[in-house]
Amino acid sequence: MAASTRSLPTLFVLLMAAGHTLLADEGRIPIFQPTTITSTGSYVVTRDITVASGNVITIQASYVTLDLNGKTLTIQSTVPEDTVIGIGPGASNLRVRNGRVVGGWRGVANLLGGALGVLEVSKVSFSGHGADAIRFQSADAVTVSECRFRKVGNSGVSIQSAALSSAAHIVGNDFSDVDNRAITLTNVRSVEVLNNVISNANTGIETVYVSPPLVPGGSSLIQGNVIEAGSDIALPADGILVYASVGAQLQAALVLDNVVSGFAPGIEVHSGQGARISGNVVHRGVSTGLSNGDGILVFSGAQTLVEGNEVQGNAGCGLVFNAGTNANAYRNNMLRGNGGGAVCNTGVGTTDAGGNIL
């Protein structure tokens, strides 16, 4: 019994030593005040940090992991270009996760003149930004997952790319009170926008291609999102927009199993090629003077298949094939109770493949 008692202090010392070894092996560098990161490594925020203006954290190195550790980073002003977490020129392969980002002009963004490579943002809550919560320009591959966005002055997630191999994965996020676009992706070649919940936003989700064209064009999967304009939005725009400007490469898109309510129009495919719009519920489209409030609008492009959608109670038409479209088809859609009629225009060579409930 005496031998066992003497072993307890030794055991305690061994456990403490093991604990210190584990912390040392983890190698995370603490951040407890406004900081510029200039070296590769893993960093952890150890206390809430608030500044009146300027950036809270600036990242000027690649291969950096920043764990907010449940803490809050705040800028009290919304002066243009003040960014809570600013990413400097050349920084790439970054991860930001697990905390709260409040105030400032932007939440997480690359600074003027800075290009991004690969970046992941996960489990971060954004609120109170004067412009965009997340804004990346010249990005290569971006993942935004399980984040929350509240009271954002412009866009929730805004990504622009000029890379031929660019990709964006926007998955499982929650947006509300976004004054402009919840999600906007420009010239991003491969896009997944999955299982996001969007409420009180002027525009829900848009993927955009603009000139000069990238060859070949992009592809988008937009699936399982719930998108609501909300009564606070005076002039709602598109719930989901797939768009290519004149001269840009056409896009292939799958727009599947989304719930879209209160927009003008609900779903719009503009200069798509080989798109499929399937299994969506599109309700309560509103007329704004700029739009008739149609449910699904195939504005231009070719070979779009519209099938199995429930499109009811919209101010405009349930389904529109604009005059500039060709070789499209529609089937098995519920298209009742729309103020402008069930199907308006049929473009050129559009096929009613049957099974529609008008």
Secondary structure as GFF3:
##gff-version 3
##sequence-region A 1 358
A	DSSP	alpha_helix	2	26	.	.	.	ID=ss1
A	DSSP	beta_strand	28	31	.	.	.	ID=ss2
A	DSSP	beta_strand	35	37	.	.	.	ID=ss3
A	DSSP	beta_strand	41	45	.	.	.	ID=ss4
A	DSSP	beta_strand	49	51	.	.	.	ID=ss5
A	DSSP	beta_strand	57	59	.	.	.	ID=ss6
A	DSSP	beta_strand	64	67	.	.	.	ID=ss7
A	DSSP	beta_strand	72	75	.	.	.	ID=ss8
A	DSSP	beta_strand	83	87	.	.	.	ID=ss9
A	DSSP	beta_strand	94	103	.	.	.	ID=ss10
A	DSSP	beta_strand	106	110	.	.	.	ID=ss11
A	DSSP	beta_strand	118	129	.	.	.	ID=ss12
A	DSSP	beta_strand	134	136	.	.	.	ID=ss13
A	DSSP	beta_strand	141	145	.	.	.	ID=ss14
A	DSSP	beta_strand	148	152	.	.	.	ID=ss15
A	DSSP	beta_strand	157	160	.	.	.	ID=ss16
A	DSSP	beta_strand	167	171	.	.	.	ID=ss17
A	DSSP	beta_strand	174	186	.	.	.	ID=ss18
A	DSSP	beta_strand	190	194	.	.	.	ID=ss19
A	DSSP	beta_strand	197	209	.	.	.	ID=ss20
A	DSSP	beta_strand	219	223	.	.	.	ID=ss21
A	DSSP	beta_strand	226	228	.	.	.	ID=ss22
A	DSSP	beta_strand	240	244	.	.	.	ID=ss23
A	DSSP	beta_strand	252	256	.	.	.	ID=ss24
A	DSSP	beta_strand	259	261	.	.	.	ID=ss25
A	DSSP	beta_strand	267	273	.	.	.	ID=ss26
A	DSSP	beta_strand	276	278	.	.	.	ID=ss27
A	DSSP	beta_strand	281	283	.	.	.	ID=ss28
A	DSSP	beta_strand	296	302	.	.	.	ID=ss29
A	DSSP	beta_strand	305	307	.	.	.	ID=ss30
A	DSSP	beta_strand	310	312	.	.	.	ID=ss31
A	DSSP	beta_strand	319	326	.	.	.	ID=ss32
A	DSSP	beta_strand	329	331	.	.	.	ID=ss33
A	DSSP	beta_strand	343	348	.	.	.	ID=ss34
A	DSSP	beta_strand	351	352	.	.	.	ID=ss35
###
